[in-house]
Amino acid sequence: MVNKLNTRPACWIRWILLSSFVLFPNLASAELFGGDDKKWEQLFLQIKKINSRLVDLDNVKLIAMESLQKDAVRQIEELKNIFPGFQGALNDNRMGIEQNAQILKNTLDRMASLETQLNNKIDNLSASVTNRLENQNSANDLFRKDLVEKLKQLKEGMSVDFENLNRNSSQNFQGLSKSNQEVLGQIVASLNEQNQKVAEGQTRMDSLVKNDLIPALSQEGNNNRTTLLADLEKLRASIEEALKAHQAGLLANRQDIQTNLKQVTDLGTGVKDWNEKLVGILKQNLEINTTTRDKVGVMEKGLDETGKTMASVNGQFKQVADTVNKLNSQSQSSGNALLVIQTGVANLESAGKLSDKKVDQLLLTSGEMIKHELAMESTVSDNRAQLALSNEKLTKLIEILKTIAQEQSSLQKVVQNNDSGILLKEISGQVKGLSDSTLETSNKILQSQNQLVSAQNQLAVESQKSRDELLQKQNALTETSKLVLQSQNELVASQNALLQASQQGMDQLLQEQTALGETNKLVLKSQNELVASQNELLKHTQAGGSGDSGSAQIKEIIERLVDLRNKGNLNISINQDIQKTLKAIQGSVKP
């Protein structure tokens, strides 16, 4: 094969020259050399030189060409042997690229579907969170309105009760004070009238005793004495006349005189007894007047004590009114504090529930994203392994193509130097086409690999971006959770402080209510003592015979005092109800 290739150019040249001389001898000789023999000899001499040069070329230069052809044949054989494997590698790479493209397409589809699902979940979550927030806000508004309405009703009821209590207490106090003042005025007027009547009676009694009784008694005694003296004188005259005239009837006259003297003596004794009885009656009257004056003094002292007791009762009622006002203000402040606490607790519960839901949803989303990222990382690692394998194959192929290109360039140089080699041109053309197709295929493979690498890089960037967003959301949620916990702690601390303050206020309020109950008991006790003193005064007055009008007034005073005691009992029962209500509120406020 090599010898044929080495001798074929020279034979072809000789054959061309001989055929040209044989087929066109005249034309050739006419055109080139004409018909001169010397020229033909020179021509043959030149042909011999050409032949010798061709022989030298065959012997010297074709040796190198033979080695090059051997190398080219060997390389062609190697290419023929490598080409099926290379074609299989290309098919494998093509299949791998198609698989990678399919995997990338599936991955992109899954990412698109996952993104759609994630957007749908985010929309659903935002819609559900918005709906729940709206529902929670509406429920909170309803609860707040209901609570505000109830507290307002309770506040209005308590204010109405306190106003009624205050009004009733003030009315009762005013009525009691007015009635007591009226009764005291009536008592003072009646006592003044009684004192005036007693003074008038005493004056009349004194005037009667001094002006009427004693002068009448003395005048009657004088009249009796004068009459007795006149009678005695008449009797003496009659006796003297009888003695003178009737000495015989002297003894009878003496007996008559003794009888008359006895009668006069008895009459004087009766007058003396009457005078003693009258003096006893006057002494009893003086004693009654003295006891009446003492009782009047006792009544005045009782009235003074009653005035003092009423003053203390007025002060105690003022304390009760102040305590009621304090209770009203403390109940209002405690109601406002309870409203603030319940509002804060409701907001805290809603914020805690919302944060828990967000944390759960974020954990689920982060878990799904982590799973998806792990799958993407495994896919990327597989693609990277396949890419590395294809890169190795392409590197080997590029090296082979570079060697082929170098050999082809050297062969082209040889062909150009020899000005022949059609077969080599064909072979080099085939090799060039093969190398061009191989380069084109390798370029396509590189382009697809670059696209795959860019897609993988973009996927890695997107996954890193999603990780960063997830980390930002987690950090934001962590900060939100910290803020929620901090606000919860602050709210719990404020709630504890408010509960402690409300507990202290409730304790102070209970102490004031207890003191108010004790004050009411003292008031009731003083009222009972006042009633007892009034009863005793009534007994003394009835015993002293002050009359029906005074007893009726005392009875009216007693009835009013009994009414006052009943009102005091009602006030105590109302205070007990207030204490029970405050204890119930305190029990509801305790955590």
C-alpha positions in Angstrom: 0.0 0.0 0.0 2.8 2.3 0.9 4.8 1.4 -2.2 1.8 2.0 -4.4 1.3 5.4 -2.8 5.0 6.2 -3.2 5.2 5.3 -7.0 1.8 6.5 -8.0 2.6 10.3 -8.4 5.6 9.7 -10.7 3.7 7.2 -12.8 0.8 9.6 -13.1 3.1 12.4 -14.3 4.8 10.2 -16.8 1.5 8.9 -18.0 0.2 12.4 -18.5 3.2 13.5 -20.4 3.3 10.4 -22.6 -0.4 10.6 -23.3 -0.1 14.2 -24.3 2.7 13.5 -26.7 1.0 10.5 -28.1 -2.5 11.9 -28.5 -1.5 15.4 -29.6 2.0 15.0 -31.1 1.6 17.6 -33.8 0.0 20.1 -31.6 2.5 19.6 -28.9 5.5 19.8 -31.2 4.0 22.6 -33.1 3.1 24.6 -30.0 6.1 23.7 -27.7 9.1 22.5 -29.6 8.3 22.6 -33.2 10.1 19.9 -35.3 13.6 20.4 -34.2 15.4 17.2 -32.9 17.7 19.1 -30.6 14.7 20.5 -28.8 13.4 17.0 -28.5 16.7 15.8 -27.0 16.6 18.7 -24.6 13.1 17.8 -23.8 14.0 14.2 -23.1 16.9 15.4 -21.1 14.7 17.6 -19.0 12.3 14.6 -18.6 15.2 12.5 -17.4 16.1 15.3 -15.0 12.5 15.4 -13.8 12.5 11.6 -13.5 15.7 11.7 -11.6 14.3 14.4 -9.4 11.1 12.4 -8.9 13.3 9.4 -8.0 15.2 11.5 -5.5 11.9 12.8 -4.2 10.7 9.2 -3.9 13.8 8.1 -2.1 14.3 11.0 0.3 11.2 13.0 0.9 8.7 10.3 0.5 10.3 8.4 3.4 9.2 11.2 5.7 5.9 11.2 4.0 5.6 7.5 4.4 6.2 7.9 8.1 3.7 10.6 8.3 1.2 8.5 6.3 1.9 5.6 8.7 1.3 7.9 11.6 -1.8 9.2 9.9 -3.0 5.7 9.2 -2.3 4.7 12.7 -4.1 7.7 14.0 -7.0 7.1 11.6 -7.1 3.5 12.9 -7.1 4.8 16.4 -9.8 7.3 15.5 -11.8 4.5 13.9 -11.3 2.5 17.1 -12.0 5.5 19.3 -14.9 6.7 17.3 -17.5 4.1 18.4 -16.6 4.7 22.1 -16.6 8.4 21.4 -19.9 8.1 19.7 -21.2 6.0 22.6 -19.8 8.7 25.0 -21.6 11.3 22.9 -24.8 9.3 23.1 -24.3 8.8 26.8 -23.6 12.5 27.2 -26.6 13.3 25.0 -28.8 11.0 27.1 -27.3 12.4 30.3 -27.9 16.0 29.0 -31.4 15.0 28.1 -31.9 13.4 31.5 -30.4 16.4 33.2 -32.6 18.7 31.1 -35.6 16.5 32.0 -34.5 16.5 35.6 -34.0 20.3 35.5 -37.3 20.7 33.8 -39.0 18.5 36.4 -37.1 20.4 39.1 -38.2 23.7 37.6 -41.8 22.4 37.3 -41.7 21.2 40.9 -40.2 24.5 42.0 -42.9 26.3 40.1 -45.6 24.0 41.6 -44.0 24.4 45.0 -43.8 28.1 44.5 -47.5 28.1 43.5 -48.3 25.9 46.5 -46.3 28.1 48.7 -48.0 31.2 47.4 -51.4 29.5 47.7 -50.4 28.5 51.3 -49.2 32.0 52.0 -52.4 33.5 50.6 -54.6 31.0 52.4 -52.5 31.5 55.6 -52.8 35.3 55.2 -56.5 35.0 54.4 -57.1 32.6 57.3 -55.0 34.8 59.7 -56.8 37.9 58.5 -60.2 36.2 58.9 -59.2 34.9 62.3 -57.8 38.2 63.3 -61.0 39.9 62.1 -63.1 37.3 63.9 -60.9 37.6 67.0 -61.1 41.4 66.8 -64.8 41.2 66.3 -65.1 38.8 69.2 -62.8 41.0 71.3 -64.9 44.0 70.4 -68.1 42.2 71.3 -66.5 40.9 74.5 -65.1 44.4 75.3 -68.5 46.0 74.5 -70.3 43.4 76.6 -67.8 43.8 79.4 -67.9 47.6 79.2 -71.7 47.4 79.1 -71.8 45.1 82.1 -69.3 47.1 84.0 -71.2 50.3 83.0 -74.4 48.7 84.2 -72.6 47.5 87.4 -71.1 50.9 87.8 -74.4 52.6 87.2 -76.2 50.2 89.5 -73.6 50.8 92.2 -73.6 54.5 91.6 -77.4 54.4 91.7 -77.3 52.3 94.9 -74.7 54.6 96.4 -76.7 57.6 95.3 -79.9 56.1 96.7 -78.0 55.1 99.9 -76.5 58.6 100.1 -79.8 60.2 99.3 -81.7 58.0 101.7 -79.1 58.5 104.3 -79.0 62.2 103.8 -82.8 62.3 103.6 -83.1 60.1 106.7 -80.5 62.1 108.4 -82.1 65.4 107.4 -85.5 64.0 108.3 -84.2 62.7 111.5 -82.3 65.9 112.2 -85.4 67.9 111.3 -87.7 65.7 113.3 -85.3 65.7 116.2 -85.0 69.4 116.0 -88.7 69.7 115.8 -89.2 67.3 118.6 -86.5 68.9 120.6 -88.1 72.3 119.9 -91.4 70.9 121.0 -89.8 69.3 124.0 -88.0 72.5 124.8 -91.3 74.5 124.2 -93.2 72.0 126.3 -90.6 72.0 129.0 -90.5 75.8 128.9 -94.3 75.8 129.0 -94.2 73.3 131.9 -91.6 75.3 133.6 -93.7 78.4 133.1 -96.8 76.6 134.3 -94.8 75.3 137.3 -93.4 78.8 137.9 -96.9 80.2 137.6 -98.3 77.5 139.8 -95.5 78.1 142.3 -96.2 81.8 142.1 -99.9 81.2 142.4 -99.3 78.8 145.3 -97.0 81.3 147.0 -99.5 84.1 146.4 -102.3 81.9 147.5 -100.6 80.8 150.6 -99.2 84.2 151.3 -102.0 86.4 150.1 -105.1 84.3 150.4 -104.6 81.2 152.7 -102.6 82.7 155.5 -104.5 86.0 155.7 -107.8 84.1 155.4 -106.7 81.7 158.1 -105.5 84.5 160.3 -108.6 86.6 159.5 -110.8 83.6 160.3 -108.9 82.9 163.5 -109.2 86.6 164.3 -112.8 86.5 163.4 -113.3 83.4 165.5 -111.3 84.9 168.3 -113.3 88.2 168.0 -116.5 86.2 167.8 -115.4 84.1 170.7 -114.5 87.1 172.7 -117.8 88.7 171.8 -119.5 85.6 172.8 -117.5 85.4 175.9 -118.3 89.0 176.6 -121.9 88.3 175.9 -121.7 85.2 177.9 -120.0 87.0 180.7 -122.6 89.7 180.5 -125.3 87.1 180.4 -123.6 85.2 183.2 -123.2 88.3 185.2 -126.8 89.2 184.4 -127.7 85.5 185.1 -125.6 85.6 188.3 -127.2 88.8 189.1 -130.5 87.8 187.9 -130.4 84.1 188.3 -128.2 82.9 191.0 -130.2 79.7 191.0 -129.2 78.8 187.6 -125.5 79.4 188.2 -124.5 75.8 188.2 -126.4 75.1 185.0 -124.8 78.1 183.4 -121.4 76.9 184.5 -122.0 73.6 182.9 -123.1 75.3 179.8 -120.0 77.4 179.9 -117.8 74.4 180.4 -119.6 72.7 177.5 -119.0 75.8 175.3 -115.4 76.0 176.4 -115.0 72.4 175.4 -116.5 73.1 172.0 -114.2 76.1 171.6 -111.3 73.9 172.6 -112.3 71.2 170.1 -112.7 73.9 167.4 -109.2 75.3 168.1 -107.8 71.8 168.0 -109.5 71.2 164.6 -108.2 74.5 163.3 -104.8 73.5 164.4 -105.1 70.1 162.7 -106.3 71.8 159.5 -103.4 74.2 159.7 -101.0 71.2 160.1 -102.6 69.3 157.2 -102.4 72.5 155.0 -98.7 72.9 155.9 -98.1 69.2 155.0 -99.9 69.7 151.7 -97.8 72.8 151.1 -94.6 70.8 151.9 -95.7 68.0 149.5 -96.3 70.6 146.9 -92.9 72.1 147.4 -91.3 68.6 147.3 -93.2 67.8 144.1 -92.0 71.1 142.7 -88.5 70.3 143.7 -88.6 66.8 142.2 -90.2 68.4 139.1 -87.3 70.8 138.9 -84.9 68.0 139.3 -86.6 66.0 136.6 -86.7 69.0 134.4 -82.9 69.3 135.0 -82.5 65.6 134.2 -84.6 66.1 131.1 -82.4 69.1 130.1 -79.3 66.9 130.7 -80.9 64.1 128.6 -81.7 66.6 125.9 -78.1 67.9 126.1 -76.9 64.3 125.9 -79.4 63.7 123.0 -78.0 66.8 121.2 -74.4 65.5 121.8 -75.4 62.1 120.5 -77.1 63.6 117.5 -74.0 65.6 116.8 -71.9 62.4 117.1 -74.5 60.7 114.9 -74.2 63.6 112.4 -70.4 63.2 112.4 -70.7 59.5 112.0 -73.1 59.9 109.1 -70.7 62.3 107.5 -68.0 59.7 107.9 -70.4 57.2 106.3 -71.0 59.6 103.4 -67.2 60.1 103.0 -66.6 56.3 103.1 -69.4 55.8 100.6 -67.8 58.3 98.3 -64.4 56.6 98.8 -66.1 53.3 98.0 -67.6 54.7 94.9 -64.3 56.1 93.7 -62.5 52.9 94.6 -65.1 50.8 92.9 -64.8 53.0 89.8 -60.9 52.7 89.9 -61.2 49.0 90.5 -63.7 48.7 87.6 -61.3 50.6 85.3 -58.4 48.5 86.5 -60.4 45.3 85.9 -61.3 46.5 82.4 -57.7 47.3 81.6 -56.5 43.9 83.0 -59.2 41.9 81.0 -58.4 43.9 77.9 -54.7 43.3 78.3 -55.2 39.6 79.0 -57.5 39.2 75.9 -55.0 41.0 73.7 -52.2 38.9 75.2 -54.1 35.7 74.6 -54.9 36.6 71.0 -51.3 37.7 70.4 -50.0 34.4 72.0 -52.4 32.3 69.9 -51.5 34.2 66.7 -47.8 33.9 67.4 -48.2 30.1 68.2 -50.1 29.6 64.9 -47.4 31.6 63.0 -44.6 29.6 64.6 -46.3 26.3 63.8 -47.0 27.4 60.2 -43.4 28.7 59.8 -42.1 25.4 61.2 -44.1 23.4 58.7 -43.1 25.7 55.8 -39.4 25.6 56.9 -39.6 21.8 57.2 -41.0 21.5 53.7 -38.4 24.0 52.3 -35.6 22.1 54.0 -36.8 18.8 52.5 -37.1 20.5 49.1 -33.6 22.0 49.5 -32.1 18.6 50.5 -33.7 17.1 47.4 -32.4 19.9 45.3 -28.9 19.5 46.9 -28.9 15.8 46.1 -30.0 16.6 42.5 -27.4 19.3 42.2 -24.7 16.9 43.5 -25.8 14.2 41.0 -25.7 16.8 38.2 -22.3 17.9 39.4 -21.0 14.3 39.3 -22.4 13.8 35.8 -21.0 17.2 34.8 -17.6 16.2 36.1 -17.7 12.9 34.2 -18.8 14.7 31.0 -16.1 17.3 31.6 -13.4 14.6 31.8 -14.7 13.0 28.6 -14.8 16.3 26.9 -11.3 17.1 28.0 -10.0 13.8 26.6 -12.0 14.5 23.3 -10.6 18.0 23.1 -7.0 16.6 23.6 -7.6 14.1 20.8 -9.1 16.7 18.5 -6.2 19.0 19.2 -3.8 16.2 18.3 -5.8 15.5 15.1 -5.8 19.2 14.3 -2.0 19.3 14.7 -1.5 16.3 12.6 -3.9 17.6 10.0 -2.0 20.9 9.9 1.3 19.1 9.4 -0.3 16.9 6.8 -1.7 19.9 5.0 1.8 21.4 5.0 3.2 18.3 3.5 0.5 18.2 0.9 1.1 21.8 0.0 4.8 21.2 -0.3 4.3 18.2 -2.5 1.6 19.9 -4.6 -0.4 16.6 -4.7 -2.2 14.2 -2.4 -5.9 14.0 -3.4 -6.4 11.1 -1.1 -4.8 13.0 1.7 -7.1 15.9 1.0 -10.1 13.6 1.1 -8.9 12.0 4.3 -8.0 15.4 5.8 -11.5 16.7 4.6 -13.1 13.7 6.3 -11.0 14.2 9.4 -11.8 18.0 9.3 -15.5 17.3 9.0 -15.3 14.8 11.8 -13.4 17.2 13.9 -15.8 20.0 13.0 -18.8 17.9 13.9 -17.0 16.8 17.0 -16.2 20.4 17.9 -19.7 21.5 17.2 -21.0 18.6 19.3 -18.6 19.4 22.0 -19.5 23.1 21.8 -23.2 22.2 22.1 -22.3 19.9 25.0 -20.3 22.7 26.6 -23.2 25.2 25.9 -25.7 22.8 27.5 -23.4 22.2 30.4 -22.9 25.9 30.8 -26.7 26.3 30.7 -27.0 23.5 33.2 -24.3 25.1 35.4 -26.1 28.5 35.2 -29.4 26.8 36.0 -27.8 25.0 38.9 -26.1 28.2 40.0 -29.5 30.1 39.7 -31.1 27.3 41.6 -28.5 27.5 44.3 -28.9 31.3 44.4 -32.7 30.9 44.7 -32.3 28.2 47.3 -29.8 30.4 49.2 -32.2 33.4 48.8 -35.1 31.3 50.1 -32.9 30.2 53.0 -32.0 33.8 53.7 -35.6 34.8 53.6 -36.5 31.9 55.8 -33.7 32.8 58.2 -35.0 36.4 58.2 -38.5 35.3 58.8 -37.3 33.1 61.6 -35.2 35.9 63.1 -38.2 38.3 62.8 -40.4 35.7 64.4 -37.8 35.2 67.1 -37.7 38.9 67.7 -41.5 39.0 67.7 -41.6 36.2 70.1 -39.1 38.0 72.3 -41.2 41.1 72.2 -44.4 39.1 72.9 -42.7 37.4 75.8 -41.4 40.8 77.1 -44.8 42.4 76.7 -46.3 39.3 78.5 -43.8 39.7 81.3 -44.5 43.4 81.6 -48.2 42.8 81.5 -47.9 40.1 84.1 -45.8 42.4 86.3 -48.3 45.3 85.8 -51.1 42.9 86.5 -49.5 41.6 89.7 -48.8 45.2 90.8 -52.4 46.1 89.9 -53.7 43.1 91.7 -51.6 43.9 94.7 -52.8 47.5 94.7 -56.4 46.4 94.2 -55.9 43.9 97.0 -54.6 46.6 99.3 -57.5 48.8 98.2 -60.0 46.0 98.8 -58.4 45.3 102.2 -58.5 49.0 103.1 -62.1 49.1 101.8 -63.0 46.1 103.9 -61.4 47.7 107.0 -63.3 50.9 106.3 -66.5 48.9 105.9 -65.7 47.0 109.2 -65.1 50.4 110.9 -68.3 51.7 109.3 -70.1 48.6 110.6 -68.7 49.3 114.1 -69.7 52.9 113.8 -73.2 51.9 112.8 -73.3 49.5 115.8 -72.2 52.4 118.0 -74.8 54.6 116.5 -77.4 52.0 117.0 -76.2 51.5 120.6 -76.3 55.2 121.2 -79.8 55.3 119.7 -80.9 52.5 122.0 -79.4 54.3 124.9 -81.2 57.4 123.8 -84.4 55.5 123.5 -83.9 54.0 127.0 -83.2 57.5 128.4 -86.3 58.8 126.6 -88.3 55.9 128.1 -86.9 56.6 131.5 -87.7 60.3 130.9 -91.2 59.3 129.9 -91.6 57.3 133.0 -90.4 60.1 135.2 -92.6 62.5 133.3 -95.6 60.2 133.7 -94.7 59.7 137.4 -94.4 63.5 137.8 -97.8 64.0 136.2 -96.7 66.3 133.4 -99.9 65.8 131.5 -101.2 64.0 128.4 -99.6 66.4 125.9 -96.1 65.8 127.2 -96.5 62.1 127.2 -97.8 62.2 123.7 -94.8 64.2 122.6 -92.4 61.8 124.4 -94.2 58.9 122.7 -93.8 60.6 119.4 -90.1 61.1 120.1 -89.7 57.4 121.0 -91.5 56.4 117.8 -89.2 58.6 115.8 -86.2 57.2 117.6 -87.4 53.6 116.9 -87.8 54.6 113.3 -84.2 56.0 113.4 -83.0 52.7 114.9 -84.8 50.7 112.1 -83.2 53.0 109.6 -79.8 52.3 111.3 -80.4 48.6 111.0 -81.3 49.0 107.3 -78.0 51.0 106.9 -76.1 48.2 108.6 -77.7 45.6 106.3 -76.9 47.7 103.3 -73.3 48.0 104.5 -73.1 44.2 104.9 -74.4 43.7 101.4 -71.7 46.1 100.2 -69.1 44.1 102.1 -70.3 40.9 100.5 -70.2 42.5 97.0 -66.7 43.8 97.6 -65.5 40.4 98.8 -67.0 38.8 95.7 -65.2 41.4 93.5 -62.0 40.7 95.4 -62.4 37.0 94.9 -63.0 37.6 91.1 -59.9 39.9 90.9 -57.5 37.4 92.6 -55.4 35.4 90.0 
